[in-house]
Every structure is written in structure tokens, then in C-alpha cells.
Amino acid sequence: MATHSSKEIDYTVPALYRGLKILELFDSQHRILTTQDFADALEVTTSSIYRIVTTLTEMNYLDKVAKNTYQLGPQVISHGFSYLASRDIVDIVMPHLSALRNLVSMSCHLSVREGQDAVYIYRSFASQRLSVNVPVGTRIACHSCAMGRVLLTDLDEPELDALYQHVRLDGYPAPAPRTLPELKQTIANDRTTGWVIHRSDYATAIATGLKDYQGRVVAAINVSGPDALIDSDDDMTALKQQLLATAERISFELGSIERRS
């Protein structure tokens, strides 16, 4: 009878593994790295990765900017980002929001910004009797809802000025900002926290943004439900943590390399 070794056969290719790990070392805080950085991260000598780095450079996956110093090359950008751009955001978000809904038993929504409105483009609604379900296609003024405020965090002050210079804000109920200076301060605070809680009509929504490979907020997701289902600070904290974790996973698929603190 044939016997099998208890140790699994290793089918990995060391050179390929090291080459991919080198590409993974680059992020928003580490845009330019040296061969010594590569070697230290891989715990090898610089001479042992010389041929790998040379190959990546010749294939334009690395771009040499100085002696033994590199940045990501055009092949990574052109192939990687063109693929990401070809994927529909709803297709990417759908399984993640369904998983989040199943986890928290509350409705989850996806929206994008069109002008001053947050447009709902997908929902994964809870089947329980007490639920908040906003139909796809619904438009809500950005400054008056959680996802809308998150979407506005992608704009700087001049962009907010241009977007709202001819818009009256005082016709919306609290807690919506009622003046442009108040709106800009609110959005600045939202940008710092990275998430928004909005309460209205006996319901609560917690929202956060989805980022692409440029670090731009391209969409927002939320968890929403009746206040009766969120009756403690612990419930709110747990929901926020699950929402942020989901957003990070989706953003990763959108190409974001940022990590939340």
C-alpha cells in the first residue's frame, strides 16, 4: 500500500512569490522603495533578489527612479486599474452587503452622489417586520442623510462652495446643517471620523465611504434600522465595527490600499 508523507508537497515558486511580495510592499505611505527595503521585508540579501527586481523592471512592473530605488511601473497601473474600472460597483458590493445584512439582521444600502443628491443604487433589505428599506432609485439630499454626508467628504471646501452656492439649506429638519458654513464644518468633522450616524423618524442609519485606488470616496454604504433594534451604545459600536470592516473589504476590491486606523 502506498504511503503518503505527512508533510504536504510545496508547489510554490519562490521567485514568483518574492516578486509578488515586492509589488505588495508599495502603498500610499510607501510609494518609493529601495532594494534594501525589499530585502529587509523578505528577510533575504539584496543579491538574492537582484534578478527578480531586474525582471520586474524590464517588464515595467517596477520603474527605476534612482540607483537601487523604485516605484510601481506603468504595467501595474494600466492593467490593474483598467480591470478595476471595468467592474460594476454594484456587482462588487452586492455579496458584501448581503453578508452584512445577514450578520446584523438590518437593512443595508449603497448610494452614489449625483450633484447634491445621494442616489440609492442597491439595497439588501432585512426580512423582519421592523426594518428600514429605501427603494433603489430614491434620491435624498446629501446634507440631510448619513450616506450623503459621507459622499460629500470627497469634496474640498472650494468644491463644496461651488456645489452649494445657490442652494438653500434652511428648509430641512434637524440635524441637517442649515447654512453653508455649518455644512462645511459638519463635513470636515465627518471626514475626520470616517463615518456618520444619522437619526430621524425613530430610525438610525450608520454610514461610511467606499474608496477606490486613488483614495477617493466613490460610494457610500449604510446599516439602517428602527431605534428599537439599536437600544444601547454597545449595539451601536458593534454595528459600526461591522460596517467599517465591510467597507474596508469592498474598498480593497475597488483597489484601495488604505487601512483604517
C-alpha positions, 0 to 999 in steps of 0.5 A, spaced: 500 500 500 502 506 498 504 511 503 503 518 503 508 523 507 505 527 512 508 533 510 504 536 504 508 537 497 510 545 496 508 547 489 510 554 490 515 558 486 519 562 490 521 567 485 514 568 483 512 569 490 518 574 492 516 578 486 509 578 488 511 580 495 515 586 492 509 589 488 505 588 495 510 592 499 508 599 495 502 603 498 500 610 499 505 611 505 510 607 501 510 609 494 518 609 493 522 603 495 529 601 495 532 594 494 534 594 501 527 595 503 525 589 499 530 585 502 529 587 509 521 585 508 523 578 505 528 577 510 533 575 504 540 579 501 539 584 496 543 579 491 538 574 492 533 578 489 537 582 484 534 578 478 527 578 480 527 586 481 531 586 474 525 582 471 520 586 474 523 592 471 524 590 464 517 588 464 515 595 467 512 592 473 517 596 477 520 603 474 527 605 476 527 612 479 534 612 482 540 607 483 537 601 487 530 605 488 523 604 485 516 605 484 510 601 481 511 601 473 506 603 468 504 595 467 501 595 474 497 601 473 494 600 466 492 593 467 490 593 474 486 599 474 483 598 467 480 591 470 478 595 476 474 600 472 471 595 468 467 592 474 460 594 476 460 597 483 454 594 484 456 587 482 462 588 487 458 590 493 452 586 492 455 579 496 458 584 501 452 587 503 448 581 503 453 578 508 452 584 512 445 584 512 445 577 514 450 578 520 446 584 523 439 582 521 438 590 518 437 593 512 443 595 508 444 600 502 449 603 497 448 610 494 452 614 489 452 622 489 449 625 483 450 633 484 447 634 491 443 628 491 445 621 494 442 616 489 440 609 492 443 604 487 442 597 491 439 595 497 439 588 501 433 589 505 432 585 512 426 580 512 423 582 519 417 586 520 421 592 523 426 594 518 428 600 514 428 599 506 429 605 501 427 603 494 433 603 489 432 609 485 430 614 491 434 620 491 435 624 498 439 630 499 446 629 501 446 634 507 440 631 510 442 623 510 448 619 513 450 616 506 450 623 503 454 626 508 459 621 507 459 622 499 460 629 500 467 628 504 470 627 497 469 634 496 474 640 498 471 646 501 472 650 494 468 644 491 463 644 496 462 652 495 461 651 488 456 645 489 452 649 494 452 656 492 445 657 490 442 652 494 438 653 500 439 649 506 434 652 511 428 648 509 430 641 512 429 638 519 434 637 524 440 635 524 441 637 517 446 643 517 442 649 515 447 654 512 453 653 508 458 654 513 455 649 518 455 644 512 462 645 511 464 644 518 459 638 519 463 635 513 470 636 515 468 633 522 465 627 518 471 626 514 475 626 520 471 620 523 470 616 517 463 615 518 456 618 520 450 616 524 444 619 522 437 619 526 430 621 524 423 618 524 425 613 530 430 610 525 438 610 525 442 609 519 450 608 520 454 610 514 461 610 511 465 611 504 467 606 499 474 608 496 477 606 490 485 606 488 486 613 488 483 614 495 477 617 493 470 616 496 466 613 490 460 610 494 457 610 500 454 604 504 449 604 510 446 599 516 439 602 517 434 600 522 428 602 527 431 605 534 428 599 537 433 594 534 439 599 536 437 600 544 444 601 547 451 604 545 454 597 545 449 595 539 451 601 536 459 600 536 458 593 534 454 595 528 459 600 526 465 595 527 461 591 522 460 596 517 467 599 517 470 592 516 465 591 510 467 597 507 474 596 508 473 589 504 469 592 498 474 598 498 480 593 497 476 590 491 475 597 488 483 597 489 484 601 495 490 600 499 488 604 505 487 601 512 483 604 517 486 606 523 
